């Protein structure tokens, strides 16, 4: 059974967990996970890890993300998005804003900053998702965490809506940016639409619509899975012969010399993909500088 990553174009109005269930059925597989939740109202790129692909999910969880978003000025909600209850309205204030005001406020989000996660989020407190607690009137405020906005810009203004494009670090809440933007402008705001267009090195253009996937036979649907080695093509990869493949199968450590590397070629924090002549991913290893060998992070040979 093929393993790897499947890039899905998530439609509006369905949870990420439900996407996983439908992907399982479409592919005829039992083991599927995703590498980053999208809210039900959001659309865009959702990476699904298939079979052994679940073991490489960690390499995408911290990847950079890009979003297009629509922010509604003049109305603030308790969830910071269109699904919540209105808690503040200052539409007249929003209408008085100039394009310069809006662009200046948007530009202020550039760079490293601390962001407080919203109370309505999938983060957990004592095993319970925050949004479930918030719906019960129990709002838990998680500590602020560092995020980075690499690029943020206004793409369209059609009051009260402002369209923005955001390139950011993992863990950034676009809803919170919308909320903070409204507070900075003094009019309140909420997120009214969101689409993820990039996750790690994957792009929305590479994704298949969920409905299109479900319209394929199981064998054709499985052909849409990106192989383990291709999914991790951003890592250094070393091809090995049959002799080293056998060593990997039995969990025997690989030395610098065997991989044709030296201390100058890699460092302890770097992970390396080991592939065979057919481009199958055999293992992921990390340098053990003390023993001059490589420790196994994952082995995909059974």
Number of C-alpha atoms within 10 A of each C-alpha: 8 17 20 25 28 26 25 25 25 27 20 16 11 15 16 23 14 11 21 21 15 17 24 18 13 21 23 15 17 12 16 23 23 23 21 18 13 22 14 16 18 21 21 25 29 28 28 25 25 31 18 19 25 18 17 20 20 11 14 19 17 15 18 20 24 24 20 22 24 23 29 26 31 24 25 26 19 18 23 29 26 20 14 13 13 15 12 14 16 16 17 10 14 23 13 10 16 10 13 9 11 19 17 14 16 20 14 11 19 17 13 13 12 12 19 15 22 22 22 22 17 16 14 14 12 6 7 11 16 24 20 16 17 17 12 9 9 12 15 17 13 15 9 11 12 12 18 19 20 16 14 21 17 19 13 12 15 8 16 16 19 21 19 20 20 23 22 24 20 19 18 22 17 22 25 20 20 27 26 20 22 25 15 15 19 15 22 26 34 31 26 21 18 24 22 23 22 22 27 17 13 19 16 20 13 13 19 18 15 17 14 11 20 15 12 13 12 15 12 13 19 21 12 18 20 19 20 25 20 14 19 21 12 12 16 12 17 16 17 18 10 10 8 18 19 12 12 20 14 12 14 14 15 18 17 18 10 11 15 10 12 12 11 6 9 16 13 13 9 12 20 21 23 24 20 17 11 7 16 17 22 22 21 21 20 19 22 16 14 7 10 15 18 21 20 19 14 15 18 16 14 6
